[in-house]
């Protein structure tokens, strides 16, 4: 992928995030909460797997 295209996509993503947070703060907060919940579930699953693996 050309570097110019990568930079353009990165800046586009940053602009979208700023717009999303500025004009839809409730939606942005819910999205972050959902992602955090999913990451915690993944971490819990990995922890359970490792615990059972070692015992």
Beta strands, then each sheet from edge to edge (+ up, - down):
end
